[in-house]
Amino acid sequence: MANTTTLSRDERKKAKRTARKKRKADKPLKPRDYPRGSKKPKVKKLARGQAKR
């Protein structure tokens, strides 16, 4: 991103937003190949201890 010290606050926000959008378009995230949340560690209810009681 270019140097934004000379811009006003609103112009700086616009510049940052366009840079973010451009980056998102250039480097899209690949779709995940595993179900969401499946890699979280599974915790048995008893192991939680005093929480959830």
Residue, then its C-alpha position, 0 to 999 in steps of 0.5 A: m500500500a502507498n504512503t498514506t500520511t499525506l491523506s486526510r482521515d476519510e481518504r485514508k480509510k477509502a484507500k485502505r478499503t480499496a487495498r483490502k478489496k484488491r487483495k481479496a480479489d487477487k488472492p482468494l482463499k481456497p475452499r476448505d476440504y474438511p468440515r468446519g469445526s472437525k479439527k477442534p479437540k473433542v472434550k468429554k463433559l466430565a473433563r470440563g470440571q466445574a464449568k457447565r455445572 
